[in-house]
Amino acid sequence: MTFAESVRTCLSKYVDFNGVASRSEFWWFFLFQIVVVVVLSFVSQLVADIAALALLLPSLAVGARRLHDTGRSGWWLLIGLIPVIGTLVLIVFWVQESKR
């Protein structure tokens, strides 16, 4: 999946927590989020914060779909609330191959 396809897919499925997301779809959208927030932070921190908030729901949805693709429940996203360790566990889950 290309960069543009993955961004378009993630933004169109911004509330779809069902289904699966490929590794490329997830990581391209992750890169898109980082680039948008960093570029907008040079313009205004308020604008960057609003953009980050606007991209929160699509990022949660693609994260849950990515976990589904690895054979896990989307509820595993809650482990990210544990500082450092939770984020590392999610990264390990997100980089794993699909369980199709």
Buried (B, 14 or more C-beta within 10 A) or exposed (E): BEEEEBBEBBBEBBEBBEEBBBBEBBBBBBEBBEEBBEEBBEEEEEBBEEBBEEBEEBBBBBBBBBBBBBEBEBEBBEBBEEEEEBEEBBEEBBEBEEEE
